[in-house]
Structure formats: structure tokens, C-alpha cells
Amino acid sequence: MNHHETQIRELLERSKSLTYVNPQESIQLAIDASALAAQGCDPQLHIAVLHQQMSMLFAFGQIHEGCHVLLPALVIAEKHNLEAERGDLLHHLGVAHYTLGEYVTAIDYWSDCLNLGHAEFSSETRINAHIGIGQIYFACSKFTDALRHHQWAERWLSPAIDDELRARLLINVAADLYELEQYTQALDTLNEAEEITQRINHLEYLGEVFSYKTLIALANEQYPEALRLINAGQRLVHFWAWGEISWHIVKARTQQSQGELNEAITTFTRALEMATRMGCGHKVFIIHKFLAQVFRELGQAKAAEYHHKLYQENFHRLLDPQLFKRLAELEAELANYG
């Protein structure tokens, strides 16, 4: 390894180590590493550096900017026939389009990831794609189908799969179980995810664990426990765009459940502003739904109707008939793979 590549690797490792400690410095180190890599280096190293930069941009909600970094990485993977890396990058393109509410395009990318004809795609790519498809079903309120795909992803698990991905899958399974009101199983799954995230110090996922534990506590009317979890979780996610939006939603739902309706409106509105600013379509429509509920409880029919209308408009914009047609096509493709 030459000195130039050693410098790049050092910047990359420092960026990764500061991901949760100092995200702003982490992203700057990734940018610096990318600039050096552009001068020439091993293609797998170049992709790894761009991947880190993309991941940090995504974490801050800068999806379009992240895609501008991801696409050159995909070109490098294709040029050098790095199939495992190409599969991983296709998965991330799916994540980007899912986040922006472009579900059909996301399915197209994840369909590629699940195509067994791409024999060199990794198990990690298959797991992530099944997680993504499950999240689309989840957004459609088809929680049984979501759970089916997340359990399908479990078939690809092996001792070689890293703990971060294992925790991500567990959290998604728990979310499905929560929506299916299988609270005991959901809590058992979250406890397993919490053990992993504590051990690997993955603060973003740990925050998600706490958010779902909070919702389960609310469902069981355990309000002191819900408040304890909110305080614990909020300390973990304040650097992370998605975590912050989710925690505003969870906090507002807690306030709503305790009759603090004006406070809930303020918190939901803050979440809505963040989600709208980032173009996070799959969060926007659900926040409008919650706001409609709160205004209805306050007896403010006009405001409730306004948010219900926006909920329906955003819901139908995301979940158009073309989406369900594409999902049916995907299921047929997967059935052909056996």
C-alpha cells in the first residue's frame, strides 16, 4: 500500500470513528478522503470512501446530495466489475428513492438486488432489499406483508452478517409486530436489538429501539415508562435527521395520549417542518394524519379537515395504483426464483 492510499484509509477510519461522536467532523473527513481518492487509488477503497460520504449525507437528510456521491461510486463498481459493491450501491439508491417517496423507483432498484441471476451480490444486499420492500408494505399499512418480507430477509442471515445489519432487521421486525399489536413479541425483538446496539454503540439504531419501546409503553398505558424512554432516546438522536423527526412524532403521540393537545400540535408541527424540508414523503403524510386527530380532539373541525385532506393527498400521491401493480410484479418475479 502506498503513502497516498494510507492517507485515504486513515481519513476514512477517522471519519467512521467520529460518526456519532462528531458527525460534522466525520462528514468533512469523508469529503477530504474523497478528494484524495479522486486523484487515484484502489477502486474498492474509492467506493468505500464515497460510501462513507454518502452515508453521512443521508444521515443529515441530504438525500439528493448523497445521490450525487453515490452515482460516481456505482460507475466505478461497474467499470471494475465489482459486483458485490454494485449490489450494495443499488440498495442505497433504493433507500434514497424510498425516502423521497418515489416507491416504484425504489422497488426497481431492490428488484435488481433480489435477482438471483446476480450471483455475486452479497447476502447483505439481499437482506437490505427485503427490508426495503417490507418498509414499502409497512407504509401501505400492509403489516403482514411487511413482516413476511422481513422474515424472508432472516433466511439470508448467517454468522458472517455484521451486527449493525442484524439490528436493523430486528428493528423492522419489531415495528411490524407492534403494528400487528403483538406487543410481547415486539418487545422481545427490541430487547435483542437493544443488546446489539448497546454493544456496538450504534446510537441511531438504539434511538429507534427506544422509540418503539415508547410506543409499546403507550399502548400498555405505561406513561412513566414512556416518558423515561423518550428522555433516554432523545439524547441519542439529536444529530440524526431521521431520528429527530421520529422522536418528535413519538413525543407528540405521548403528549396527545396524556391530553397535552396544544403541546402535541407544536411537536407534530416541528416534525412536519423537518420532514417537508427534507422531502421526506413517507413521514409527511403520517404527520398530517396525527395532526388531524389532535385537532379533532380539540373540536377544531376546520383544522382537522385541512390536515386530513393533506394526509389523503400525500397518501394517494405515494400509494398510487402503479405502486401496487409494481409490487405484484415483484412478487411474481420472486416466486419464479423459488
ChimeraX attribute file (.defattr): number of C-alpha atoms within 10 A of each C-alpha:
attribute: neighborCount
match mode: 1-to-1
recipient: residues
	/A:1	7
	/A:2	7
	/A:3	8
	/A:4	13
	/A:5	18
	/A:6	11
	/A:7	13
	/A:8	22
	/A:9	18
	/A:10	13
	/A:11	22
	/A:12	25
	/A:13	17
	/A:14	14
	/A:15	27
	/A:16	19
	/A:17	13
	/A:18	15
	/A:19	21
	/A:20	18
	/A:21	12
	/A:22	12
	/A:23	20
	/A:24	15
	/A:25	14
	/A:26	24
	/A:27	23
	/A:28	15
	/A:29	24
	/A:30	27
	/A:31	20
	/A:32	17
	/A:33	26
	/A:34	24
	/A:35	15
	/A:36	18
	/A:37	23
	/A:38	10
	/A:39	9
	/A:40	12
	/A:41	16
	/A:42	10
	/A:43	16
	/A:44	15
	/A:45	17
	/A:46	25
	/A:47	26
	/A:48	19
	/A:49	29
	/A:50	27
	/A:51	23
	/A:52	26
	/A:53	28
	/A:54	26
	/A:55	22
	/A:56	23
	/A:57	19
	/A:58	22
	/A:59	19
	/A:60	18
	/A:61	22
	/A:62	17
	/A:63	23
	/A:64	17
	/A:65	13
	/A:66	24
	/A:67	19
	/A:68	12
	/A:69	20
	/A:70	23
	/A:71	16
	/A:72	14
	/A:73	24
	/A:74	21
	/A:75	13
	/A:76	17
	/A:77	21
	/A:78	13
	/A:79	10
	/A:80	11
	/A:81	11
	/A:82	17
	/A:83	16
	/A:84	17
	/A:85	23
	/A:86	24
	/A:87	27
	/A:88	22
	/A:89	22
	/A:90	23
	/A:91	27
	/A:92	26
	/A:93	23
	/A:94	28
	/A:95	24
	/A:96	24
	/A:97	20
	/A:98	23
	/A:99	21
	/A:100	19
	/A:101	24
	/A:102	19
	/A:103	26
	/A:104	22
	/A:105	18
	/A:106	25
	/A:107	24
	/A:108	16
	/A:109	20
	/A:110	27
	/A:111	24
	/A:112	19
	/A:113	28
	/A:114	24
	/A:115	14
	/A:116	14
	/A:117	10
	/A:118	13
	/A:119	10
	/A:120	13
	/A:121	21
	/A:122	17
	/A:123	21
	/A:124	23
	/A:125	25
	/A:126	27
	/A:127	27
	/A:128	24
	/A:129	30
	/A:130	27
	/A:131	26
	/A:132	25
	/A:133	24
	/A:134	27
	/A:135	23
	/A:136	25
	/A:137	21
	/A:138	19
	/A:139	20
	/A:140	17
	/A:141	13
	/A:142	16
	/A:143	22
	/A:144	16
	/A:145	18
	/A:146	27
	/A:147	23
	/A:148	17
	/A:149	21
	/A:150	27
	/A:151	19
	/A:152	16
	/A:153	21
	/A:154	18
	/A:155	11
	/A:156	15
	/A:157	17
	/A:158	11
	/A:159	6
	/A:160	8
	/A:161	13
	/A:162	11
	/A:163	16
	/A:164	15
	/A:165	14
	/A:166	19
	/A:167	24
	/A:168	20
	/A:169	23
	/A:170	23
	/A:171	25
	/A:172	25
	/A:173	25
	/A:174	27
	/A:175	28
	/A:176	25
	/A:177	21
	/A:178	21
	/A:179	16
	/A:180	14
	/A:181	13
	/A:182	14
	/A:183	20
	/A:184	13
	/A:185	14
	/A:186	24
	/A:187	20
	/A:188	13
	/A:189	21
	/A:190	25
	/A:191	18
	/A:192	15
	/A:193	25
	/A:194	23
	/A:195	13
	/A:196	20
	/A:197	22
	/A:198	12
	/A:199	10
	/A:200	13
	/A:201	14
	/A:202	18
	/A:203	21
	/A:204	21
	/A:205	22
	/A:206	26
	/A:207	27
	/A:208	25
	/A:209	28
	/A:210	25
	/A:211	25
	/A:212	23
	/A:213	25
	/A:214	27
	/A:215	23
	/A:216	22
	/A:217	20
	/A:218	20
	/A:219	15
	/A:220	11
	/A:221	13
	/A:222	13
	/A:223	17
	/A:224	12
	/A:225	14
	/A:226	25
	/A:227	17
	/A:228	12
	/A:229	21
	/A:230	22
	/A:231	13
	/A:232	15
	/A:233	24
	/A:234	19
	/A:235	11
	/A:236	20
	/A:237	22
	/A:238	15
	/A:239	20
	/A:240	20
	/A:241	18
	/A:242	23
	/A:243	24
	/A:244	22
	/A:245	24
	/A:246	21
	/A:247	26
	/A:248	23
	/A:249	24
	/A:250	24
	/A:251	25
	/A:252	28
	/A:253	24
	/A:254	22
	/A:255	18
	/A:256	20
	/A:257	16
	/A:258	13
	/A:259	14
	/A:260	14
	/A:261	20
	/A:262	15
	/A:263	14
	/A:264	26
	/A:265	20
	/A:266	14
	/A:267	21
	/A:268	24
	/A:269	18
	/A:270	17
	/A:271	24
	/A:272	23
	/A:273	13
	/A:274	19
	/A:275	23
	/A:276	14
	/A:277	10
	/A:278	19
	/A:279	18
	/A:280	22
	/A:281	19
	/A:282	21
	/A:283	23
	/A:284	22
	/A:285	25
	/A:286	20
	/A:287	22
	/A:288	24
	/A:289	18
	/A:290	22
	/A:291	29
	/A:292	25
	/A:293	18
	/A:294	25
	/A:295	22
	/A:296	16
	/A:297	14
	/A:298	14
	/A:299	11
	/A:300	12
	/A:301	12
	/A:302	12
	/A:303	17
	/A:304	21
	/A:305	16
	/A:306	14
	/A:307	20
	/A:308	22
	/A:309	15
	/A:310	18
	/A:311	21
	/A:312	15
	/A:313	13
	/A:314	19
	/A:315	21
	/A:316	12
	/A:317	14
	/A:318	22
	/A:319	18
	/A:320	12
	/A:321	10
	/A:322	12
	/A:323	18
	/A:324	14
	/A:325	11
	/A:326	16
	/A:327	19
	/A:328	12
	/A:329	13
	/A:330	18
	/A:331	12
	/A:332	11
	/A:333	14
	/A:334	14
	/A:335	9
	/A:336	8
	/A:337	11
	/A:338	6
